[in-house]
Each structure stands twice: as C-alpha cells, then as structure tokens.
C-alpha cells in the first residue's frame, strides 16, 4: 500500500535551513518517524510530505526540497516552500504542500492519506485527496483543533479553516488519537484506536541494560516551550534540598537560553542538548523519575504528552500535571500534580523522593500497549479496515 503521510515533520535538514526554533516539535518528529518506520516494516510504501512551516515573519522565500538527510533510506521526506509573510504564510504553505501531493500522486498514485492533526495545510491536502483523488483519509489526532488556546497555535486564524476542519473531522475514514476525548470527536462508525505514544526499539533495548545502573536523576526530555512549565521546574529545583539528586534536561527550543540563565551556577542542574533517538533512550533509562510539568489544559483530555509513555516505558516513575484519564495499569507509575507552579512541583518532588514512591513503575504495561509490535499491528489493522470499507464504496 502506498501512503502519503502529511505531517509538519521537522527533520535535521529543515532545522539547519529554516528558523523554526519557536515552533520546534521534537516529540512530533520522533512520533512521525516511528509510525512511518512501522508502516514501512509492514511492507507499505510511505512518503512524508511536510510544510516545514516558518512562523518568524520575514520577506524571504524558502524553497521546497527533498530531505538529503532522511531518517530512513526508504522513507523520503519532501518539504514545501515557505514564505513567512503576514496573511500569506499559511496559504502559501498549504498550496505549496498541495502541489507536492499532486506531483507525487501523478508519479506513483497513493492508496491512502494519513494526516497529522488539523493544521490548514493538512486540511487542504486531505480535502483534495478525498474529493479529487477519491482517497480515504486517516487522521492522527494529537491536539484538539477546537480549543481556543490551541487555535492560535495551530494557525486557525479564519473561520474558513475552522469550518473546513470541522467538515473534514466528520468525513475522515479512520482515526488514531492520543485520548478518548479526541477519538470521540470523530464519527462513531469509523475504525479508530487509542495511540498515546509509540515506544521505540531503542528504549526497549536500553531499558533491559539499565535497571541495575540507574542514577538519582529527575529528567525532562523534549521541546523547551513556554507551555511546558520549564521555568517553574528550575525555580522549584532551587527550592528543594535533595542531597545526591540531580535535574537533567535534554532538548531545545525557545526557552533554552532562559533556562540556562536561570540554572547558571547550579551544578545539580545538567543540560544535555539535542539528543538523537538512541542517545535519548540511554538518557531516559539512566534516570529514576521523568517529569512533565505541562500547563494545565482548559479541556481535560484534549492533549496527551508523548513523553509520558516514553518515561513509563523507560522505567521512570512519572510526575506530571493531569492530562486526562490514563488506564489504571499505567497510572500506577504516575504521580499527578494539581498545577505546575514552582511550589507545587517542589512539594511533589519532595514527597515522591522522600517516600520512595519513585520505585513504583509501569514499564511492562507501557511497552505491551505501545511497543513497536503492538502499534504495528494496530496500524495495519486500521489500514486494512479502512481500505476494505473504501473498496465497498466504489
């Protein structure tokens, strides 16, 4: 089966060529890579089409290109051009990405389209695929497009796009989403499954070797973005007195320089920079606690942090603000915070460490539910059912 995976993917080559730090998504990159790899391993032909969006306004055209540093030799990545000028940026990216879809389909027709969230480029390409190409569209739903706080992030600045997204949501042929709340927004009759995360082979392998050598580390790994409570985390760390414990932070983003300034002179706060997937797996499996001090959402369950599943699969106890309801077997390895204020984070760290609650983990449950084999089977099942239903309509 030939699949167009239309996602705002940001590979290393794009990071080098375009100023995208403010809208960098490390978790999104990894999840797209893992899903594409699992599809390819199931003998599907996958191509990733990305808008490579630039949100810093400037009068400059960034040409589209084929990624010369693709993460997999058999999974090409195509980036559309970008022109980050006010009122033109979104439309330009959408039409440029649509052109790539049309060209690639002419060269070798696709059988199905998989879109990542409901940003305007994904919506326009999906509508074209359904109406003009007669292709079924499967939605990978990560962030609620209809929560007011999310509309600004996703770029829904006009009623046209919002209306188009709602129509598309009711017409998709299948859905995989990070929460039951998001799954419930799609038609009840379509194939769907809950996909909170994808655990890579790197974490499974590193975890087997690491349990006897874990350090007294609390780790954060991900994009350094303002909504992720990182300033509060560093402030909280300065409040606690936990001899022998260290706070280790990996990743990069718009908050990185601010965090370095806040942590200056504190030797118990260690920054690791950007890590590849193998390095990140070893990093997580060196720690005892993974922390996710995300801002509390207005709508419970409208998002879910990919890193929570990674932490659990790496045998970390997880400290997080609540992001909807987890399965009880997974919640056994989680401690929730009511909010992400520095005071709350500090108090929770003390409680978890002083009571040795960090020894409670949910490793096997996370790996069984979201490990490579389980996710590969679920992906293949939904693709098969969608294609059977689509064949019945023709």
Protein Blocks (a to p, Z undefined) as FASTA:
>chain_A
ZZddddfddcfklmmmpccklmgcfklmmmmmmmmmmmmmnopacddddekiafbdcddd
ddddddfkbfbfklccddddddddehklmmmmmmmmmmmmmmmmmmoccfbdcdehjbfk
lmmmmmmmmmmnopacddddfbdfkbfklmmmnopabfklmmmmmmmmmmcfbdcdfbfk
lmmmpcfkbccdddfbccdfklmmmmmmmmmmcccddddeddddfklommmmmmmmmmpc
cehiacddedddjklmmmmmmmgoiakbccebjadfklmmmmmmmpmbdcdfbccdfbgh
iaccfklmmmmmnopacddddebjadfklmmmcccdfblcfklmmmmmmmmmmnommmpc
cklmmmmmmgmklmmmmmmmmmmmmmmmmmmmZZ
